[in-house]
């Protein structure tokens, strides 16, 4: 595994701790072919305090151990928690109006550098980016074009 790749670094830790998560945001867009430049990793997690503890334990293994200061309650009390460590990770229980329960049935899985990565399917990613942020609106236009060009299942 290439420890320099932020996405695989974060997912490897989460997988090792058996944490439930789905990659959302720019990294998910990149996995669908949208050219974006970011090293941040955004993850969507279920509203489950036991899983929150696994996520915190996993991300506490990042270089600066910033997540070690968190409690599961912090992930309950805040829709998004930004962990600024060797990799900046945004942990959320909602991606705009999309919950983990909404996203899990259609989430995709791929292996990169030997690491399994779960991420939003294209339709759910587009739904998660229907926000007021200009970058999200620009992403939606590009992601819709990617969806239009994608082969349709038979």
N, C-alpha and C positions, 0 to 999 in steps of 0.2 A: 504494500500500500504506500502511496506517495503521501507522506505526512504533510507535505506542503500544500496539498489540495484541500482547501477549507471544507468543501462539501463532504468529501470522503472521510476526512478527519472527524468531523462532527457525527456523521452517520455511523462510523465504526464504533465510536464511543457509545452512542445510543443503542446500537445493536448489541454490543457487549453487555450492556446493563438490561437488556430485554425491555427497553422503553418503547412505548407506542408513540409514533410520530408520523407525520407526513410533511415532506418538504413543500413549501409554498413560496410565493413571491418570485423574485428575480431568478433564483436558482432553478425553480420549477419551469419558468419561462425559457431559460437557457436549455433545459433538458428537452423542451419541445422545439428547439431550433431557433429561438429568438436570440439574436446577438445582443447581449447585455454585458457590461463590464461591472462586476461586483464580486466581492469576496465574502460579503455577509451571507449568512444562512438563516432563513426564516423557517421555523417549524410550527406546525399546528399539532396540538396534543389534545387528548380527551380530557374532559373535566373529571378527573379521577386522582385523588390525592396520593394513592399508592404509586401511580404512574408518575405523578409530579416528583415524588421522592427519587424514583429511578432516573428521571431526566436530570434532576439536580446532581445526583451522584455521578452520572455520566459526564455532564458538562463541567463538573468540578475537577475533572482530570485534565482539562485544558491547562496550558502553561501557567497562567496567573491564578488559577483556582478561584476566579471571581464568583462563580456560581455557588461556591461553598458557603457564601454569606446568605444565601436564600433559604427560605423554608417553603414547604408545599403550600402553605397558606398564602405566600406572596403570589404564587401562580393562580390561586383562587381569587384573590382580591384585585388582580390587575389583568385586563384583557391581553396586554402585551408586556412582557418583561424583556428588556434589552440587557444582554450579558456582554460586556465589553472585555474580551480576553484576547488570546492569540488569534482567535476567530471571533468576530462579532456575531452573536446569535440572538435573534429575536424569537422568543418563545411565546406562543399565543394559544388561547382556547377558541378564538374565532378569527377567521380571515375574512374581514368585512362581515358578510352575513352568513358565511359558511362555517359550520362547526365540524369537528372531527367526525362525528356521527354521520353528518351529511356527506362528507368526502370519502370516508373509508371504503364504502362499497365499490367505488369506481377508481380508487387510487391505483396507480401503476407502480410497477417494481422493475428495477433494472440493476445490473451489477456493473460497477465501475471500479477498476483497480482492485478487484476482489471484494468490494464492499457492496452489500445490498442497500439500495436506496429506494425508499417509498416516496412517491411524489404525486401531486394532483394531476388528474387527467385534464385534458385540454378544456373541455366544457366547464368543469368546476373551477379551473384556474381562471378562466375568463370571468365567471360569476364572482370569484373572490376579488377581482380587480375592478369591479364596478363601484369605484369610490370617487371622491371629489379630488383626489390627488392628480395633478397633471401627468406625472410619470405613469400612473396606473391607467389613465385614459389613453395615453400613447401606446402603452403595452397592449391594451385591449384591441386597438386597431390592428396592430401587427399580429397578435394572436388569432384574431378573426381571419386574417389573410392566410395564416398558416393552416387554420382549420379548413378554409375554403380549398386550399391546394392539396390537402391530405386525402389519400385514397379512402373512399367510404367502404366500410365492411359490407360484405355481401351476405 
